Amino acid sequence: MSPLPRMLRAAMAFAVAGLVLTGCSDSDNASPRETGASNSPGQQGAFPLTLTHGQGKATIPRKPQRVVVLGFADAQIAAALGAPVVGASRNTSSSDGNWLGVSPAFSQKVLTLDALNPNLEKILALKPDLILMTTAQPSYGNAYAKLSAVAPVISYKTKLLQDSGDELTRLIGQALGEEAKAEQLIEKSHKTLADFAAAHPGLKGKTYAFGQESAGTVHTVIATDGPTARFFGTLGMRLPGPLTKLRIESAGTTQLSQENLDLLDSANVAFFGVAGQKAREDFVKRPVVSSLKLTTGGNLHFLDFNESGMLLGPNPAVTDALLAKLGPALKKAAG
């Protein structure tokens, strides 16, 4: 299995992907406003509008009233913006089916969709007028053409799990007609991160490592321009040189061999997603890992897969939750 599916299955806790915005038109002859995800917000709530995303263009005739969300960030951002969500993919790794960071949490009546396998009949029965799939599983992306016949669909902007959280928040805010709320959410996130960095100036220049261990294989996120790097960058942190020199294999990640695990010691602090307590113990028992300065110094930290999913695709809706989880370790690293 390639690194991308493994990282997606584990860190995203079996997320879903893919629905496209069809070019459905309103009964009037108004020309739709067209914009890209990186454009300025424009006139608040102006419909119809056309949005460009990584799998095509989507025309939304009116402010959505029935929204389906298929990816973890779609759920997190839509909930934060108060979207009228009628259907969402269910996170099988959580007790209530919600993705970590979704606030307010969705009811069981909403969490009815499978996170891996598209069920077009079930989605059609929800009568959506907008489908969000910016961080959904590739199986949904592969069903883009069929899903686009159901309702307008918004996919990722550039590549799956490579868009910044700000970009996705703006794109989803535009699609929902909630551009002002989206900007407010982004500004709040920026302030929270800036305040944290100011309170812990020792983080500036410090290095980090982030990855995931699954079925004995260790994957590390090494993209210097990906969403994880942007998150740590706002705190003044960076990837260490030895990790940036490795070859990216897929989705900004590389697989670390047993012989290369010592490269983790080039980081001042490390976070790894693992599948439970036994996996943590087995990870640390590896001869190379047990002797790392990270390990002996207490700077190797573990996350469950829901938590590592937030760090794999951070966005303004989960900034508070991320800092609440990572904060103690980051404060220690700051010195």
PAVEXDREN-966243 format. One record per residue: x, y, z of N, C-alpha, C, O, CB in turn. Coordinates in steps of 0.1 Angstrom, whole numbers, plus 5000, padded with zeros to 4 digits. Each point is the difference from the previous one (the first is absolute). Glycine has a CB too. Example, Ala and Ser with C-alpha at 12.3 -4.5 7.8 and 13.67 -1.06 7.14 Angstrom:
<pts>
513249435078499150125000500950125000501050005007497149885005501550234981500950115000499250115008500550115001500749834977
</pts>
This chain:
<pts>
500849885000499250125000500950125000501050015007497149875005501650224980500850124999499850095012499049985007500850014968501150115028499950085012498750085000499550025011503050004989497150034989498850095000498849935006499350055009501650074971498749765014498849945006500249975015499050015008500549894970501750055026500249975014499850135009499349995010502349824983499050305003499950125008498650055000499550045010502850024984497049924995498650044999499149925009499250055008501250034969499849785022499149925008500250025015499050005007501149834974501250185023500250015014499850145005499250025009502449804989499150284997499950135005498750064998499550085009502949954987496949944993498750064998498949915005498850034999502150084981499549785027499149915006498949964990498850015003501750095019499949864966499049964990499150114995498850005002501349775008500550334985499250124995499449964986500249894995501250275018497849944982499449984987500450114990500450115005497749785006501850094976500450104991499150014988499549894996502850095012497450134987499650024987498650044996499349914998502349955000497950255000498850044993500250134993500750085006497949795011500950144971500250124993498850094998498949955000502949924989498550265009499050094998499549994985500850034991500150125027497949824980499550004986499750144996499850095008499249684995500950254984499750134995498550035000499550054990502649954997497249965023498550025000499750155001500750085007498949705004499550264981499750154999498650035006499149915001502350114979498550105025498750045005499050034989500450004988500850105033497649924983499050034990500250134993499550024988498949855025502350224993500250134994501349994991500649894999498350235020501449984974501150004990501250075006500950054992497549944989501750035032501250075005501349934998500049875001498550225016502549984979501349944998500749975013500050095009500250034969500349765025500649975012501350075002500850024991498149765009501350265013501350065004501049895000499749895006499250305007502349834981501049905000501250045008500550114999498749814979501349995030501250035009500849875003499449894999499450315010502449824994500849895005500250005015499650105006501649904972499349895028500049995014501050115006499850045012499749724986501550284994501050095006499650154997500750095005501049734992497250204997499650144997499550075013499749935010499750004966500450205024499550075011498549965001499449964990502250235007497849835015498749955002498950064991499149934996501650035027499550164973499050064991498750045008500050015012500949864969498050155011498750045006499449885008499949894995499850274986500049875032499549905009498749944995499150074997502150055022498849754980498849934997499450024986498849994998500850025026501250034966499550024987499949874992501049934998500150305002497749744996499749884992499250044988499250105000500849755021500150074968500849884999501550044999500450114996497749784992502850015014501450014999500649874996499449905002500650285015501249834976500749894996501349995007500850105000498149914977501549885028501249985007500949904993499549904995499450165027502449974977500949914994500849925011500550065009499750104971499949715018500749925009500949904992500050014988498150015030502549894989501049914994499549904990500749944993500650095027497349954980499549904991499050064990499349934993500949905025499750304982499250074990499450135005500650075009498949714982499350255005499350125004498649965005499449904995501950244988498249945026498749975006499150135000500550105005500549715009497850184981499150125000499049975011499249904999501250154976499550055034499049995011498950114997500350115001501549805016497050054981499050094996499550095011499650124997499749724986500650115029499550085011500749955013500749905000497150134988502050055023500649975013499549855004498849985001501350275006500949664995499749875004499149985013500350075009501849864979497049985011499149985011500149855005499549975011499050214981502149735000500249865003501449964996500249974988497349985009503450045013501449984997500449865004499749955011500850304991500349684990500549875003501650025001500650064991497549814998502550085022501450015002500649865000499549915007500250315006501449764980500649874998501449995006500549885002498150094978502150135022501450005006500050065014499150065004501849954973500249965030500150045014500150165001499350055008501849744998499750274985500050155000498750064996499650115005502949884991496849954994498750044996499150015012499250105001501149804976499749995031499150005012500450115010499150075005500549684991501750265006500550095011499750154996499450075008502449764998498450204981499950144996498550034998499550115004502749884984497049925006498650024998499350025014499150095001500949774978500350065031499450015013500450145006499150075006501049684997501150294996500550135005499350124994499850105006502449794999497450094982499350114993498549995001499350084994502649934990497649895023498649995002499249964988498950044998501350135019500449744975499449954988498849915003500049935010502250094978496849985004498849915001500349864995499649964989498950245009502349725010500549874996498949905002499549995011502950074994497349864984498949905001500649864999499349905003499150264988502949835006500649874999501550015001500650104994497549824992502649995021501450015002500649855000499349915005500550315008501449774983500749875001500349975015500350095008500749944969498849855027500249955014501449965002500649924993497050015008503050135010501449965004499949875009499550015011501250244988499749644995499949885007501049985012500049915007499249994972501750205022501050005011499650075012500750015010501049974973497150095017499550075012498849945005499249934993501850284998498749805022498949945006498650054995499149934999502450045021498550164976498750064996499950024985499150054995500850065027501249854971500050014985500550144995500150024988498149825012502050265009500450134995501650004999500749925006497350195006502449984979501450034998500550095011499250095004500649884971501450015031500550085010500150154995500450024989500949785020498250295000500050144996498750054994499950124997502549854999496749945001498750044995499150065012499749935009500449904972499750305018499250075011499150114994500550094993501449865023496850044987499349895008500049874993500049994987498650195023501449714998500149874994498749974992498950055004502549875015498750004971498849964992499249895008500649925007500650144971497549945020499249905006500149864992500550004989497950185019501249724999500049864993499250004987500249924991500149985032498650184977499250014988500750054988499749974989498450075026503050044987500850064990501149914995500349994988499150235021501249705001501149924997499649864994500149905007501150215012498449894969499449884993500849954989499649904994498250185013503349994988500749964988501349925003500750035010498350174979501349705003501249925002501250094996499950074990498849715005502350215013501250094997500949954989500850084995499149985029499949824972500949944989499349974987500550024989500849885029497450064983499349954988498950094997499050015007501649764999499450304982499050084996498749934998499949894993501750264996497349905016498749944998499150114994499450085007500849765013499750164967499450104992498550015004499450115001502249864981497749925020498650005003499850075013499050075001500749714986501150195023499850065013500350155000499250075006501449715005500450264981500350144999498850074992499650115004502949844996497149994990498950054992498750025009499350104998501649804981498950015029498850005009500050125010499050045005500849714993501450305005500250115009499650144993499950105006501949775006498050124974499750124992500950125003499550115003498149814997503750064999500950115003500050104988499849974989501749875024498850294991500250104990501550045000500350104993497349985010503249865005501450025000500749885007499549955010500250304991501449704993500849895005501450055002500650064991497949774998502150165023501350045003500949875002499749915007499550305004501949794981500949885001501550044998500749934994497449934997502350255016501350054998501149915006501150004996498050235004500549695010500949905007499449865001500449935009500650275004498249774977499449875001500949894994501050034993496750085005502049765004500849894996500150004984499050044994500449835027501750084973500149994986498949934993499750034988502749985015496949905004498949924994498950104996499349984990501349825023499250304994499050104997500550094989499250044991499949965032502250034977500550084989499949934986499750064990501950045026498549774985499949914988498550004995499849974988502249895020497150175001498650004996499550144997498850025000500849785015501350294982499750144998498950024989499150085002503249975005497949884982499050024989498649965004499050074997502849894987498149935023498649965004499550095011498850035000501849734994500250285015499550095011499650144995499150065005502449815011499250174973499750134995498750014993499450114998503049924999497049855001498750004994498950015011498850024997502149844984499550125032499150015011499850145004498850055002501949735006500450304994499950135005501450074997500949934997497450015021501750194984501350074999501049945010499649985012499350234979502449775005501049945009501250085000500550054990498649725005501550255017501250075002501149905004499949945011498950284995502249774986501149915003501250085005499950125003499349724980502050105019501250075004500450104990499550004989501249805023500150304992500450114992501149964990500050024988499350145030501849774988501149964991500249855000499849944990501350285015499349735007500149855002499549965013500050085010502049924975497649885016499449955013501150015011501149954999497449894988501050225024500950025012501250094998500950005008498349784999500850304982501050104998499650145000500850095000500349744987497650205014499550135001500150065014499949925010498550034972501850185019500150055014498650015006499050014992503050135001497949865020498750015007499350134997498850004999502149855018499950254981499450134997499350004986498950054998502850065016499049824976499449994987498749925000499050054994503349964996497749885017498849925001498950085007498849994996502649805004498950285010499050085008499450104991498750025000502549945021499650114971499550104991499149944989498950054997503150095007498549754990499249934990498749955005498950034993503249904996497950015022498749955006499150125004498849994999502449805009499450314998499250125003499350074988498950045001502749995018499249974970499350054988498949924995498950054997503350044997498049785006499049904996498750015008498949994995502949864997498450185021498950015009499350145001498950015005502249815008499650274981499550145001500350065013499350095005498949864979502850005023500450055013501550055000500849965008497649875002501950254980501350054999500550085012501249995004498550014971499450085030500450095012500349915012501050025007497650164984500649725011500349905011501349934998500749985010496849994994502849994984501249934997501250095003501049955006497849924976501150265014501250095003500150025015501150015005498650104973499249905029500150015014500649885007500850015009497250144990501749734996500649885005501549994998500849975008497049924988502650164992501450004996500850105009501049975005498449964971500050195025500650105009500249965014501050025006498050154979499949765020500149955014501149905001500850005010496750044993502649874988501149905000501350064999500949965008497649884981501750265003501350074998500450065014501250005004498450044971499450035031500350065013500449905011500950025007497550174986500949705007500249905010501549954998500749985010496849954991502950044987501349954997501150105003501049975006498049884977500750285013500950105003500250035015501150025005498350094973499549885029500150025015500849885006500850035009497050094991502049764995500849895006501450014997500949985009497149884988502450184991501450024996500650115008501249995004498349934973499850195025500550115008500249965015501050055006497950114979500349765020500149955014501149905001500549985012497150064991502949904986501049905001501150034989500149924991498249915018502450284993501050044990501149894997500750014990498850235017500749675003501049904999499749904988500949934997499550105027498449974971499749914989500650054987500249924991497750035020502550184988500550054987501449934997500950005008497950224996501249724984501249934996500149865004500949934996500250285005497949745008500049865004499549924989499350044991500450025033500749814976499649914989499149895005499949975012502350074977497049915002499049905004500049884990500550024989498150165022500849714993499849894991498549955003499650005011502949934988496950034991498649955001499849894990500350004989498950225019500149674997499749894992499149905006499250045009503049994981497849855005499149905004500649864999500749974990497450185004501649775016500449864999498849914998499050015008503050045007498049874975498949914998500549874995500749994990497850205004501149705012500349864997501549994998500549934992497450044997502950095020501449995000500850094991501250005000498449775006499750314986500650094990499950145006498950055004500549804977501750225018500150145005500050104988500949994991500349935029497850174979499950104990500250145007499550025011499049844975502250225007500350145005499650104990500349984988501649945026497450194990499650114991501250094999500550065009497149924998502950034980501250084998499850124990501050064997500349735008497550234991499850114990500150135007499450035011499049834976502550235008500350135007498950104996500050115007502449844993496750024991499050094996498649955003499050064995502550034987498449805025498749945003499350065012500650095006500249704984498050175012499250065011500649985014499950095009498149884978502649925015500749985013501150095002500250065011499249704989501550264990501150095001499550145002500750085007500749774978497550195009499550135001499650035015500250105005499049904971500149905030499650015014501250025009500050105008498049754987503050075004501150015009500850134996500650075009499649684993499850294985500750124996499450135007500850095002499749804976498250115024499450125007500550015014499950115006498149864979502549925021500650005013501550035000500650005011497649844996502350184981501550024999500849884999501250015001498450195012499849684985500749884999500249954985499350054991499749895032501849974975500349954987500449855000500449955011500450284982499249714996500549864998501550005001500650104994497449844992502649965020501550005000500649964987499349934992500650015032501250114972500749984987500049864996499749974989501650235015499249705005500149864996498749944995500049924991501850065025497050074989498849944996499550074986499449934992500050035032500950164975499650074987500849954988499650014989499850195024501749734990500949954988499549864996500449954989501550185020497249814998499449874996499150024988499450114998500849805025499649984969499150014988498649985005499649915006502350004979497250185010498649995003499549894991500250004988499650255018499449665000499549884993498650024996499649974989501949895023497750204997498550024997499450105010500349985012499649794977499350325006499250095009500950075010499650015012498449844985503250184999500950085009500749915011500550065009498050134987501449685002500649915010501149914995500149994988497750015023502949944998501049904996500049895010499650035012501850144976499049715008500149895010501450005005501050004993497249874995501950125026501349995006500349865003499349935006500450295005501549744984500549865002500549995014500250105007500349874969499749915029500549985014501450075001500350065011498549724991502050224987501350065001499950155000501050075005499949744983498050255007499950155000499350065011499850125001500249864975499549945034499350055011500850105009499550085007499249714993502750194999500850095007499950154995500450095007501249724998497950214983499850134995499050085008500050135000500649794977498650015030499050075009500750095010499450105005498949714991502950155008500750085010500550134995500550085008500249715002499050244978500350144995499050095004500150134998501149784982497750045025498850095005500150025015500549925007498149994974501050215023499950035014498849945007500049975012501150244983497849764997498849945006499449924988500050044989499650155029499749704986499449914990498649965004499849975012502549954980496850074999498749955002499749884990500250024988499050215021500349664997499749894991498649945004499749985011502749974986496850034992498749935002500249855000500749954992498250244997500549755021500149855002498749945003499150085005503349955002497449844992498849945002499949945014500049875002499850084974500250135035499849955013501349995008501150024995496949874997501850075021501149995009501149904996501250025001497250045017501249824978500949904996500950054988501249975000497249855008501050254983500850054989501050105005501150014994496949954990501650125026501050105006501249925005501150044998497050125007501549745003501149925007500949944990501250005001497349965018500949984970500849934990500950104992501149974997497149865001501350295000500750104993501350045008501150014995496850084995501949935023501150055008501049885003501250035002497350145009501049714988500949885002501049984988501049935002497249975012501550164975501049994989501450055005500150115006498049924976502949895015501350045005500550144997500550075009500149694989499250284990500450144996499150105007500650105005500149814972498050075024499150105006500350015015500050115005498349844978502049945023500250005015501250085004500150065011498849724990502150234990501250085003500050144995501050075002500249714997497750264994500050144995500050105012499449975010499349954969501950195018499950115010498650055002499650045011502750034983496949924995498650035001499349925010499250055008500850014968500349815024499449915010500550025014499250015009500549824972501650175021500550015013499850135006499950025013501849824981498150274998499750135005498550035001499750115005502449964985497149835007498550025002499450094990499050075002501449905021500250044965499550094989499449924988499750064990501950115017498249704995499349924991498649975005499849945010502349954982496950175001498650005005499149924990500250004988500250225023498649714994499149924992498650065000499550065010501949744996497950184982498750044998499249884996500549914994500250334999497949775009499249894994499750054986500450114996498649825026500449984970499950034986499050124997500250074990500349695005498650265014499150124998500850135002499850104993498249765014502950135003500850125003501050034989500250114996499549855028500949934971501050024989499350044987500650074992500949765019497250134988499350054988499850155000500150064990498749725010501050285012499950155001501350064996500150114993498249875025502949964986501350064997500449974986500850084994499849895029498849934970500349974986499350104992500550044989499749725016498650294999499250104992499550115009498850025001500649804983501550265023499550105009499350114992500350044989501649925026497150104992499250114994499550095011500049955012499349904968500250275017499650095011499049955009499950055012500650124973498749735011498949955009500649925011499349975010499150034971502849955018500549915010501350055007500749935007498449884980501250325011501250065006500049995015501049965006499150204975498749875025500049995015500249865005500749975009497750224991500949714993500249865004501449954998500549925008497150054986503050074995501449964998501050055010500849935005498750074971500350135027500950065010499749945014501049995008499150224979498749765016499749935013500749875001500449965011497450164989502349814989500749875000501550015000500749935007497349974981502550185003501450014998500750105009501250005002498449954975499650145029500550115008501149965011501050065000496850054996501949795013500949965010501449964994501050045006497149895008501949994975501249964994500850114994501250015001497749774995500350314998500750124993500650095011501050064998497449924983500950045030500550095010501349945006501050075003496750005003502349804995501349935005501150024990501150025004497549815008501150164975501050014990500550144999501250034997497849794990500250285017500450144999501050035011500850094999496949974992502349865020501050025010499650115010500850035010500949894974
</pts>
